[in-house]
Amino acid sequence: MAVQASGGGLGIGMLLPIVLMFAIFYFLLIMPQQRRQKKWQGMLDQLKAGDKVTTSGGLRGTVMALKDDSLHLRVPPNNIVLEVTKASVVSVSTTEEDVKGK
């Protein structure tokens, strides 16, 4: 019986490093990714006409109109109007920020 009791204690000792490893992965990998995702979603929710955006494909343009999951983007130099998904927007700068920066 004494052998069985010590064997059970050994199992808990081996389980502790695994639990600790999962905790480290959560704080170093999962939690920062969730924060980035939440910040990006907030940026998309704040989009409005007149914002200058950059898409994941490298297009830079001005938002002309918004739909549920897409937006109309005016792209210079010929002022072509394209419809792109909101999910493709990588960064946003409002017109006020552009004026202050120049």
N, CA, C and O of each residue as an XYZ file, in Angstrom:
408
protein
N       0.806     -1.206      0.000
C       0.000      0.000      0.000
C       0.851      1.273      0.000
O       0.451      2.290     -0.568
N       1.981      1.218      0.613
C       2.854      2.385      0.669
C       3.375      2.736     -0.714
O       3.604      3.908     -1.013
N       3.563      1.733     -1.559
C       4.047      1.979     -2.914
C       2.994      2.723     -3.730
O       3.340      3.611     -4.508
N       1.720      2.380     -3.568
C       0.656      3.040     -4.314
C       0.519      4.500     -3.902
O       0.287      5.351     -4.760
N       0.652      4.810     -2.647
C       0.519      6.184     -2.168
C       1.631      7.060     -2.744
O       1.373      8.196     -3.144
N       2.864      6.549     -2.792
C       3.950      7.359     -3.329
C       3.810      7.509     -4.846
O       4.226      8.527     -5.399
N       3.238      6.523     -5.524
C       3.015      6.612     -6.966
C       2.017      7.703     -7.314
O       2.168      8.373     -8.336
N       0.998      7.893     -6.482
C       0.015      8.951     -6.717
C       0.636     10.319     -6.548
O       0.297     11.235     -7.298
N       1.526     10.495     -5.600
C       2.215     11.767     -5.394
C       3.117     12.109     -6.556
O       3.281     13.281     -6.897
N       3.697     11.109     -7.159
C       4.566     11.311     -8.302
C       3.759     11.818     -9.501
O       4.265     12.632    -10.273
N       2.529     11.359     -9.674
C       1.668     11.801    -10.773
C       1.340     13.276    -10.670
O       1.324     13.973    -11.685
N       1.079     13.766     -9.471
C       0.783     15.186     -9.276
C       2.030     16.019     -9.555
O       1.943     17.111    -10.117
N       3.189     15.497     -9.160
C       4.444     16.196     -9.419
C       4.745     16.313    -10.896
O       5.365     17.288    -11.321
N       4.321     15.345    -11.689
C       4.541     15.394    -13.125
C       3.494     16.258    -13.823
O       3.739     16.784    -14.909
N       2.355     16.398    -13.209
C       1.284     17.203    -13.797
C       1.543     18.698    -13.616
O       1.140     19.500    -14.459
N       2.196     19.073    -12.549
C       2.443     20.487    -12.255
C       3.246     21.192    -13.347
O       2.858     22.298    -13.722
N       4.333     20.640    -13.885
C       5.057     21.335    -14.967
C       4.210     21.517    -16.230
O       4.350     22.524    -16.924
N       3.346     20.567    -16.530
C       2.490     20.685    -17.713
C       1.500     21.835    -17.537
O       1.286     22.625    -18.457
N       0.900     21.925    -16.355
C      -0.031     23.021    -16.068
C       0.713     24.348    -16.111
O       0.186     25.331    -16.632
N       1.910     24.391    -15.581
C       2.712     25.608    -15.597
C       3.067     26.002    -17.036
O       3.059     27.185    -17.376
N       3.372     25.026    -17.864
C       3.693     25.296    -19.272
C       2.477     25.881    -20.004
O       2.627     26.823    -20.782
N       1.288     25.340    -19.768
C       0.084     25.889    -20.392
C      -0.177     27.320    -19.923
O      -0.601     28.159    -20.719
N       0.067     27.609    -18.652
C      -0.121     28.969    -18.137
C       0.843     29.937    -18.822
O       0.455     31.048    -19.183
N       2.088     29.524    -19.001
C       3.072     30.386    -19.670
C       2.668     30.626    -21.117
O       2.737     31.759    -21.592
N       2.247     29.579    -21.829
C       1.786     29.749    -23.214
C       0.598     30.698    -23.280
O       0.514     31.513    -24.199
N      -0.319     30.610    -22.328
C      -1.490     31.482    -22.342
C      -1.059     32.938    -22.208
O      -1.504     33.789    -22.978
N      -0.196     33.230    -21.238
C       0.183     34.618    -21.001
C       1.130     35.180    -22.060
O       1.137     36.390    -22.291
N       1.926     34.336    -22.705
C       2.868     34.833    -23.703
C       2.330     34.817    -25.126
O       2.749     35.633    -25.947
N       1.409     33.906    -25.438
C       0.945     33.775    -26.819
C      -0.532     34.100    -26.997
O      -0.881     34.913    -27.853
N      -1.382     33.497    -26.228
C      -2.826     33.606    -26.457
C      -3.367     34.968    -26.033
O      -4.097     35.602    -26.795
N      -3.027     35.423    -24.845
C      -3.577     36.687    -24.349
C      -3.169     37.884    -25.216
O      -4.034     38.700    -25.532
N      -1.896     38.036    -25.619
C      -1.552     39.165    -26.500
C      -2.274     39.114    -27.851
O      -2.649     40.154    -28.392
N      -2.471     37.910    -28.395
C      -3.194     37.787    -29.662
C      -4.648     38.218    -29.506
O      -5.200     38.859    -30.401
N      -5.275     37.877    -28.386
C      -6.657     38.299    -28.144
C      -6.738     39.811    -28.022
O      -7.698     40.415    -28.500
N      -5.751     40.433    -27.390
C      -5.745     41.896    -27.273
C      -5.611     42.549    -28.642
O      -6.313     43.516    -28.936
N      -4.705     42.026    -29.496
C      -4.550     42.571    -30.850
C      -5.835     42.422    -31.648
O      -6.238     43.342    -32.361
N      -6.471     41.278    -31.532
C      -7.721     41.026    -32.255
C      -8.807     42.000    -31.813
O      -9.548     42.525    -32.644
N      -8.905     42.242    -30.508
C      -9.915     43.156    -29.982
C      -9.642     44.589    -30.436
O     -10.576     45.319    -30.770
N      -8.371     44.998    -30.452
C      -8.001     46.342    -30.891
C      -8.306     46.520    -32.384
O      -8.815     47.564    -32.791
N      -7.998     45.508    -33.196
C      -8.258     45.557    -34.637
C      -9.757     45.629    -34.914
O     -10.196     46.384    -35.782
N     -10.549     44.838    -34.171
C     -12.005     44.854    -34.353
C     -12.571     46.215    -33.971
O     -13.483     46.714    -34.631
N     -12.043     46.816    -32.918
C     -12.478     48.162    -32.525
C     -12.160     49.185    -33.597
O     -12.956     50.091    -33.847
N     -10.988     49.050    -34.244
C     -10.605     49.948    -35.324
C     -11.592     49.830    -36.484
O     -11.992     50.838    -37.066
N     -11.985     48.592    -36.822
C     -12.935     48.399    -37.918
C     -14.305     48.968    -37.574
O     -14.992     49.504    -38.444
N     -14.708     48.854    -36.306
C     -16.010     49.384    -35.892
C     -16.041     50.910    -35.949
O     -17.114     51.496    -36.099
N     -14.888     51.560    -35.833
C     -14.812     53.022    -35.835
C     -14.651     53.619    -37.236
O     -14.602     54.841    -37.379
N     -14.567     52.780    -38.266
C     -14.393     53.290    -39.627
C     -15.551     54.199    -40.026
O     -16.708     53.944    -39.691
N     -15.211     55.264    -40.749
C     -16.246     56.181    -41.250
C     -15.769     56.754    -42.583
O     -14.591     56.653    -42.927
N     -16.669     57.338    -43.306
C     -16.329     57.941    -44.601
C     -15.311     59.049    -44.377
O     -15.436     59.843    -43.445
N     -14.309     59.094    -45.236
C     -13.271     60.114    -45.125
C     -11.984     59.597    -44.506
O     -10.945     60.245    -44.622
N     -12.030     58.452    -43.856
C     -10.814     57.871    -43.272
C      -9.914     57.367    -44.376
O     -10.381     56.836    -45.384
N      -8.626     57.536    -44.180
C      -7.644     56.995    -45.117
C      -7.183     55.655    -44.553
O      -6.787     55.557    -43.391
N      -7.243     54.622    -45.399
C      -6.930     53.272    -44.939
C      -5.881     52.623    -45.837
O      -5.665     53.037    -46.976
N      -5.243     51.603    -45.296
C      -4.331     50.744    -46.041
C      -4.847     49.324    -45.903
O      -5.163     48.881    -44.799
N      -4.934     48.606    -47.017
C      -5.432     47.232    -46.984
C      -4.261     46.257    -46.901
O      -3.103     46.633    -47.080
N      -4.589     45.003    -46.627
C      -3.552     43.977    -46.547
C      -2.908     43.727    -47.902
O      -1.795     43.204    -47.964
N      -3.576     44.085    -48.977
C      -3.020     43.954    -50.316
C      -2.134     45.121    -50.718
O      -1.530     45.099    -51.791
N      -2.049     46.145    -49.865
C      -1.190     47.286    -50.137
C      -1.890     48.471    -50.755
O      -1.244     49.473    -51.061
N      -3.206     48.386    -50.950
C      -3.944     49.526    -51.498
C      -4.095     50.608    -50.442
O      -4.394     50.319    -49.283
N      -3.889     51.841    -50.841
C      -4.110     52.981    -49.957
C      -5.181     53.839    -50.594
O      -5.122     54.145    -51.785
N      -6.168     54.227    -49.788
C      -7.239     55.028    -50.346
C      -8.097     55.642    -49.268
O      -7.827     55.505    -48.075
N      -9.141     56.324    -49.713
C     -10.061     57.013    -48.825
C     -11.396     56.289    -48.840
O     -11.900     55.923    -49.902
N     -11.965     56.084    -47.662
C     -13.254     55.406    -47.545
C     -14.339     56.334    -48.063
O     -14.466     57.470    -47.607
N     -15.120     55.848    -49.016
C     -16.210     56.635    -49.576
C     -17.552     56.248    -48.964
O     -18.368     57.119    -48.660
N     -17.788     54.947    -48.779
C     -19.058     54.462    -48.230
C     -18.796     53.147    -47.501
O     -17.861     52.413    -47.822
N     -19.644     52.869    -46.514
C     -19.535     51.647    -45.726
C     -20.753     50.777    -45.931
O     -21.876     51.274    -46.020
N     -20.532     49.484    -46.005
C     -21.607     48.499    -46.008
C     -21.407     47.603    -44.800
O     -20.548     47.876    -43.961
N     -22.197     46.525    -44.700
C     -22.088     45.635    -43.546
C     -20.682     45.065    -43.384
O     -20.057     45.237    -42.338
N     -20.184     44.389    -44.416
C     -18.878     43.750    -44.304
C     -17.897     44.226    -45.367
O     -16.860     43.598    -45.578
N     -18.213     45.322    -46.035
C     -17.319     45.849    -47.059
C     -17.345     47.365    -47.031
O     -18.145     47.976    -46.321
N     -16.453     47.966    -47.819
C     -16.415     49.425    -47.931
C     -15.992     49.802    -49.343
O     -15.329     49.032    -50.039
N     -16.386     50.994    -49.747
C     -15.988     51.524    -51.042
C     -14.786     52.408    -50.800
O     -14.810     53.311    -49.964
N     -13.740     52.132    -51.544
C     -12.457     52.794    -51.348
C     -12.081     53.545    -52.620
O     -12.038     52.956    -53.700
N     -11.808     54.849    -52.495
C     -11.349     55.647    -53.632
C      -9.823     55.630    -53.625
O      -9.186     56.059    -52.663
N      -9.250     55.126    -54.720
C      -7.809     54.932    -54.804
C      -7.226     55.893    -55.827
O      -7.646     55.877    -56.985
N      -6.268     56.733    -55.433
C      -5.613     57.617    -56.386
C      -4.651     56.835    -57.273
O      -4.328     55.704    -56.910
N      -4.181     57.329    -58.374
C      -4.257     58.699    -58.860
C      -5.476     58.955    -59.735
O      -5.811     60.113    -59.984
N      -6.158     57.896    -60.216
C      -7.297     58.104    -61.114
C      -8.629     58.084    -60.384
O      -9.683     58.069    -61.021
N      -8.597     58.083    -59.078
C      -9.802     58.063    -58.238
C     -10.724     56.898    -58.584
O     -11.938     57.066    -58.705
N     -10.144     55.744    -58.737
C     -10.911     54.525    -58.985
C     -11.610     54.135    -57.689
O     -11.006     54.177    -56.618
N     -12.878     53.756    -57.784
C     -13.618     53.320    -56.604
C     -13.676     51.796    -56.607
O     -14.179     51.184    -57.549
N     -13.153     51.191    -55.536
C     -13.119     49.740    -55.399
C     -13.937     49.329    -54.188
O     -14.053     50.083    -53.222
N     -14.498     48.144    -54.241
C     -15.189     47.594    -53.083
C     -14.284     46.522    -52.476
O     -13.936     45.547    -53.144
N     -13.906     46.703    -51.212
C     -13.048     45.754    -50.506
C     -13.723     45.346    -49.201
O     -14.582     46.062    -48.686
N     -13.333     44.208    -48.681
C     -13.898     43.767    -47.399
C     -13.268     44.548    -46.258
O     -12.117     44.978    -46.342
N     -14.029     44.723    -45.200
C     -13.503     45.405    -44.017
C     -12.352     44.622    -43.398
O     -11.434     45.207    -42.823
N     -12.405     43.309    -43.516
C     -11.367     42.470    -42.915
C     -10.008     42.698    -43.559
O      -8.989     42.356    -42.960
N      -9.963     43.267    -44.766
C      -8.676     43.508    -45.425
C      -8.017     44.803    -44.962
O      -6.871     45.060    -45.331
N      -8.697     45.625    -44.167
C      -8.126     46.887    -43.694
C      -7.097     46.584    -42.601
O      -7.389     45.894    -41.624
N      -5.893     47.114    -42.789
C      -4.810     46.882    -41.835
C      -4.603     48.091    -40.937
O      -4.402     47.938    -39.732
N      -4.649     49.293    -41.507
C      -4.434     50.495    -40.700
C      -5.347     51.613    -41.175
O      -5.780     51.642    -42.327
N      -5.627     52.533    -40.258
C      -6.528     53.652    -40.526
C      -5.879     54.927    -40.026
O      -5.260     54.941    -38.962
N      -6.023     56.010    -40.804
C      -5.640     57.334    -40.319
C      -6.751     58.293    -40.722
O      -7.125     58.363    -41.892
N      -7.269     59.022    -39.762
C      -8.346     59.969    -40.051
C      -7.764     61.195    -40.713
O      -6.554     61.411    -40.656
N      -8.587     61.992    -41.330
C      -8.112     63.190    -42.031
C      -7.522     64.191    -41.044
O      -6.592     64.912    -41.404
N      -8.025     64.263    -39.819
C      -7.494     65.183    -38.830
C      -6.050     64.832    -38.491
O      -5.219     65.724    -38.324
N      -5.746     63.533    -38.388
C      -4.389     63.104    -38.081
C      -3.442     63.478    -39.214
O      -2.299     63.860    -38.962
N      -3.904     63.372    -40.465
C      -3.061     63.707    -41.603
C      -2.733     65.195    -41.620
O      -1.604     65.569    -41.940
N      -3.696     66.051    -41.281
C      -3.481     67.488    -41.291
C      -2.482     67.861    -40.184
O      -1.597     68.686    -40.410
N      -2.615     67.269    -39.005
C      -1.704     67.571    -37.903
C      -0.291     67.113    -38.196
O       0.673     67.768    -37.799
N      -0.161     65.979    -38.895
C       1.156     65.429    -39.192
C       1.939     66.220    -40.214
O       3.163     66.097    -40.264
N       1.280     67.033    -41.038
C       1.973     67.764    -42.121
C       2.362     69.149    -41.703
O       2.950     69.890    -42.491
